[in-house]
Amino acid sequence: MRGEARRKFAKRSGLRAAVLGAGSWGTTLAVLLDENGHDVALWEYFPELAATIRRDGENRRFLPGVPVPSKIRITSDLAEALDGATRVVFVTPSHTVRPVARAAAASGALDRKAIVINAAKGLEEKTLCRMSEVLAQELPTPKRRIVGLLGPSHAEEVSRRIPTAITVAGTNEDILGEIQRFFMNGYFRVYTNTDLVGVELGVSLKNTIAIAAGICDGLGFGDNTKAALITRGLAEMKRLACRMGGKEETLSGLAGVGDLIVTCMSRHSRNRHVGEEIGRGKKLPQILAGMVMVAEGVKTTRAAVKLASRVGIELPIAEQVHRVLFRGKDPRRAIKDLMIRKAKREM
């Protein structure tokens, strides 16, 4: 970014932010917020990893090659990270959001007036809750002050200032505007959306479709197959989101088709990688054991199938992915079973 544009967006605001989770995305957001002129604390669960990041000035485990400014306070003390924070960003894997939120509430350091931003994508497997619902259940924060920062945003690209657009979703327009200004800069564009249900379901369900897309890649199928899969996957995402109270048009935006495209197509996509390895004949435990970061789609697939059953709708692609992941179904047979389903109208 040139100097004039940098000065336009990076004015010191005096806001203090706590970023909870020092994976690739958490580290990226901490660096971005520091660049935007905010006072940032980055919380890492493991003390040894926090010390390593401080020592190296880089998160070599999750985000190698990206400098972490010394101004960012890196700590494994949750109360220290939360102290004085008016913006709290949850960037842990979805299955750890609840315990981290519970610990944050118990610490006594969380300001009830702070705006809480969820950046995790997924559904809680046991409760089938969206992440904003989990946070609302565990934190003293009013629901209107809980928002989601979600959309097509690979950390590997944002951390290198590659232009990216994303959505902040919530129920209060004024708070959405505050968070939009908090994150937005010359390479990170933020839109607002009041359909929190649709946004959260979109960015969660696309991970299941991305696993299916990876399976197609691993099996050696072509662009025709993937185009059909993405399109019909989007139809499933819309079906569930609308049944749960979301808006169909949200799934045509960044948190729907945008995140779906990037996750199904990108070499950075962990979920697509899982599917590709399955298509090549590997078993799920073997694949997950070899990964440093979490593929959210694995747990989300279980939750999505349960949720669809609960509300009485069909998710054919998600159901086949579930059978491949957890019941040992042959991937080629799963694709064939999708192709020979009863003929029907597209719309």
C-alpha positions in Angstrom: 0.0 0.0 0.0 1.3 3.5 -0.8 1.9 6.0 1.9 -1.1 8.1 1.3 -3.5 5.2 1.5 -1.8 3.8 4.5 -2.2 7.1 6.4 -5.8 7.2 5.4 -6.7 3.9 7.1 -4.0 3.5 9.8 -4.9 6.3 12.2 -4.3 5.5 15.9 -7.7 5.1 17.4 -6.8 4.3 21.0 -8.9 1.1 20.9 -7.5 -1.9 22.7 -8.1 -5.3 21.1 -7.7 -8.8 22.4 -7.3 -11.5 19.7 -7.9 -14.9 21.3 -6.2 -17.6 19.3 -2.7 -17.4 17.6 -3.3 -19.7 14.7 -2.7 -18.4 11.2 -6.0 -16.3 11.1 -5.6 -15.0 14.6 -2.0 -13.9 14.0 -3.1 -12.3 10.7 -5.9 -10.3 12.3 -3.6 -9.2 15.2 -1.0 -7.9 12.6 -3.8 -6.2 10.6 -5.3 -4.5 13.7 -1.8 -3.3 14.8 -1.3 -1.9 11.3 -4.6 -0.1 11.6 -3.3 1.7 14.6 -4.9 -0.3 17.5 -3.3 -1.6 20.7 -3.4 -5.4 20.3 -2.9 -8.3 22.6 -2.6 -11.8 21.0 -3.5 -14.7 23.3 -2.0 -18.1 22.7 -3.1 -21.1 24.8 0.3 -22.8 25.0 2.9 -20.7 26.9 5.8 -22.2 25.0 4.3 -21.2 21.6 3.6 -17.7 22.9 7.2 -17.4 24.0 8.5 -18.7 20.6 6.4 -16.1 18.7 7.7 -13.3 21.0 11.3 -14.5 20.6 11.2 -15.0 16.8 9.0 -12.1 15.9 7.1 -14.6 13.7 4.6 -17.4 14.0 6.7 -20.0 12.3 4.3 -22.9 13.1 1.2 -21.4 11.6 2.2 -18.3 9.5 5.8 -18.6 8.5 7.4 -15.6 6.8 5.1 -13.0 8.2 6.7 -10.6 10.7 4.7 -10.1 14.0 5.4 -6.5 15.2 6.9 -6.2 18.7 4.1 -3.8 19.7 1.7 -6.7 19.7 1.5 -8.1 23.3 1.7 -11.9 23.1 0.6 -13.8 26.1 -0.8 -17.1 27.3 -2.5 -15.3 30.3 -6.2 -14.8 29.3 -6.9 -12.2 31.9 -3.9 -10.2 30.8 -5.0 -10.3 27.1 -8.5 -9.2 28.0 -7.5 -6.4 30.4 -8.9 -3.1 29.1 -10.0 -4.6 25.7 -13.0 -2.9 24.1 -12.9 -5.4 21.2 -12.5 -9.1 21.7 -11.9 -11.3 18.7 -12.4 -15.1 19.0 -10.2 -16.9 16.5 -9.9 -20.3 18.0 -11.2 -23.5 16.3 -14.9 -23.8 16.6 -14.8 -26.8 18.9 -12.8 -24.7 21.4 -14.9 -21.5 21.3 -17.1 -22.6 24.2 -14.3 -23.5 26.7 -12.4 -20.3 25.8 -15.5 -18.2 26.2 -16.2 -19.8 29.5 -12.7 -19.2 30.7 -12.9 -15.6 29.5 -16.1 -15.0 31.5 -14.6 -16.7 34.6 -11.5 -14.6 34.4 -13.4 -11.5 35.4 -11.3 -9.4 33.0 -13.9 -9.3 30.2 -15.6 -5.9 29.9 -19.3 -6.5 29.5 -19.5 -3.5 27.2 -16.8 -4.8 24.9 -17.8 -5.8 21.4 -17.2 -9.5 20.8 -16.2 -10.6 17.3 -16.4 -14.2 16.3 -14.0 -15.2 13.4 -14.4 -19.0 13.8 -16.3 -21.0 11.1 -18.3 -24.0 12.2 -21.2 -25.5 14.1 -20.8 -27.0 17.5 -21.1 -30.7 17.0 -22.9 -31.6 20.3 -25.4 -28.7 20.5 -25.6 -27.8 16.8 -25.2 -24.1 17.8 -23.7 -21.4 15.7 -20.7 -19.7 17.2 -22.5 -16.5 18.1 -25.0 -18.6 20.0 -22.2 -20.3 21.9 -20.7 -16.9 22.8 -24.1 -15.6 23.9 -24.6 -18.6 26.1 -21.2 -18.3 27.8 -20.4 -14.6 28.0 -22.0 -11.7 29.9 -22.0 -9.7 26.7 -25.4 -8.5 25.4 -26.3 -10.4 22.2 -26.4 -7.2 20.1 -22.7 -6.7 20.9 -21.7 -10.1 19.5 -20.9 -10.1 15.7 -19.2 -12.4 13.2 -16.3 -11.4 10.9 -16.6 -14.0 8.2 -16.1 -14.7 4.5 -13.5 -15.7 1.9 -10.3 -14.8 3.7 -7.3 -17.2 3.6 -4.8 -16.0 6.2 -1.9 -16.8 3.8 -3.2 -14.1 1.5 -4.5 -11.4 3.9 -1.2 -11.5 5.8 0.6 -10.6 2.6 -1.8 -7.7 2.0 -3.5 -9.4 -1.0 -6.8 -7.5 -1.6 -9.7 -9.3 0.3 -13.4 -8.6 1.0 -15.2 -10.0 4.0 -18.5 -9.5 5.9 -19.2 -8.4 9.4 -22.6 -9.7 10.5 -24.8 -8.9 13.5 -28.1 -7.5 14.6 -27.2 -3.8 15.4 -26.3 -1.5 12.5 -24.3 0.9 14.6 -22.1 -1.8 16.1 -21.6 -3.3 12.6 -20.4 0.1 11.4 -18.0 0.4 14.3 -16.4 -3.0 13.6 -16.4 -2.3 9.8 -14.2 0.8 10.5 -12.1 -1.1 13.1 -10.9 -3.7 10.6 -11.1 -2.1 7.2 -8.1 -0.8 5.4 -6.6 -0.5 1.9 -6.4 -4.2 1.3 -9.1 -5.5 3.7 -12.6 -4.4 2.7 -15.4 -5.1 5.1 -19.1 -5.1 4.2 -21.9 -5.2 6.8 -24.8 -7.7 6.9 -27.7 -8.0 9.4 -28.3 -11.6 8.6 -26.1 -13.2 11.2 -27.9 -16.6 10.8 -27.3 -16.8 7.1 -23.7 -15.6 7.3 -22.7 -18.1 10.0 -24.4 -21.0 8.3 -22.9 -20.1 4.9 -19.3 -20.0 6.1 -19.8 -23.3 8.0 -21.6 -25.4 5.5 -19.2 -24.5 2.6 -16.5 -26.4 4.4 -18.5 -29.7 3.9 -18.9 -28.9 0.2 -15.2 -28.2 0.0 -14.4 -31.6 1.3 -16.6 -33.0 -1.5 -14.8 -30.8 -4.1 -11.5 -32.2 -2.8 -12.8 -35.7 -3.2 -13.5 -35.0 -6.8 -10.0 -33.6 -7.3 -8.5 -36.7 -5.6 -10.5 -39.0 -7.9 -9.3 -37.1 -11.0 -12.6 -35.7 -12.0 -12.8 -32.5 -14.0 -14.1 -28.9 -14.0 -17.6 -30.0 -15.0 -17.9 -32.1 -11.9 -16.7 -29.4 -9.6 -18.9 -26.8 -11.2 -21.9 -29.0 -10.6 -20.9 -29.8 -7.1 -20.4 -26.1 -6.1 -23.7 -25.1 -7.7 -25.7 -27.8 -6.0 -23.7 -27.4 -2.8 -24.8 -23.8 -2.8 -28.4 -24.9 -3.2 -28.0 -27.1 0.0 -26.5 -24.2 1.9 -29.4 -21.9 0.9 -31.9 -24.6 1.9 -30.6 -25.0 5.4 -30.0 -21.3 6.0 -33.5 -20.3 4.9 -35.0 -23.1 7.1 -33.1 -21.7 10.1 -34.2 -18.1 9.5 -31.5 -16.8 7.2 -32.0 -15.0 3.9 -31.4 -16.6 0.6 -29.7 -13.5 -0.8 -27.0 -13.8 1.9 -25.9 -17.1 0.4 -25.3 -15.3 -2.9 -22.8 -12.9 -1.2 -19.4 -13.1 0.3 -20.3 -15.5 3.2 -22.1 -17.9 0.7 -20.9 -18.2 -2.8 -17.7 -16.2 -2.2 -16.5 -18.4 0.6 -17.7 -21.5 -1.2 -15.7 -20.7 -4.3 -12.4 -19.9 -2.5 -12.7 -23.0 -0.2 -13.5 -25.4 -3.0 -10.8 -24.1 -5.4 -7.8 -22.8 -3.3 -4.6 -24.6 -2.7 -4.7 -23.0 0.8 -8.0 -24.8 1.7 -7.6 -27.3 4.4 -11.0 -28.8 3.8 -10.4 -29.3 0.1 -7.1 -30.9 1.1 -8.9 -33.4 3.3 -11.2 -34.4 0.5 -8.4 -34.7 -2.0 -6.5 -37.1 0.2 -9.6 -39.2 0.7 -10.1 -39.3 -3.0 -6.6 -40.6 -3.3 -7.3 -43.4 -1.0 -6.2 -42.2 2.4 -8.3 -42.6 5.6 -9.5 -39.7 7.6 -7.5 -40.4 10.8 -4.3 -40.6 8.8 -5.0 -37.3 7.0 -5.9 -35.4 10.2 -2.8 -36.7 12.0 -0.6 -35.2 9.3 -2.2 -31.7 9.5 -0.9 -28.8 11.6 -4.2 -26.8 11.4 -7.8 -27.7 11.8 -10.1 -28.7 9.0 -13.4 -27.3 10.3 -15.5 -29.2 7.8 -15.0 -32.6 9.4 -16.9 -31.7 12.6 -19.3 -29.4 10.7 -20.4 -32.2 8.5 -21.6 -34.2 11.4 -23.4 -31.2 12.9 -25.0 -30.2 9.5 -26.4 -33.7 8.9 -27.9 -33.8 12.4 -29.3 -30.3 12.0 -30.9 -31.1 8.6 -32.5 -34.2 10.1 -33.8 -32.2 13.0 -35.5 -29.5 10.8 -36.6 -32.0 8.1 -34.7 -31.1 5.0 -32.4 -33.0 2.6 -28.7 -32.2 2.2 -27.6 -34.9 -0.4 -24.0 -33.8 -0.8 -23.4 -33.4 3.0 -25.0 -36.8 3.6 -22.7 -38.5 1.1 -19.6 -36.7 2.6 -20.7 -37.9 6.0 -20.9 -41.5 4.8 -17.5 -41.3 3.2 -15.9 -39.6 6.3 -17.5 -41.6 9.1 -18.9 -44.8 7.6 -16.2 -45.8 5.2 -18.2 -45.4 2.0 -16.2 -45.6 -1.2 -15.9 -42.0 -2.6 -16.6 -43.1 -6.2 -19.8 -44.8 -5.1 -20.8 -41.7 -3.2 -20.4 -39.6 -6.4 -22.3 -42.1 -8.4 -25.2 -42.2 -5.9 -25.5 -38.4 -6.2 -25.6 -38.7 -10.0 -28.4 -41.3 -10.1 -30.7 -39.7 -7.6 -34.3 -39.2 -8.8 -34.6 -36.7 -11.6 -36.0 -33.3 -10.6 -36.4 -29.7 -11.5 -33.4 -27.5 -10.9 -35.3 -24.6 -9.3 
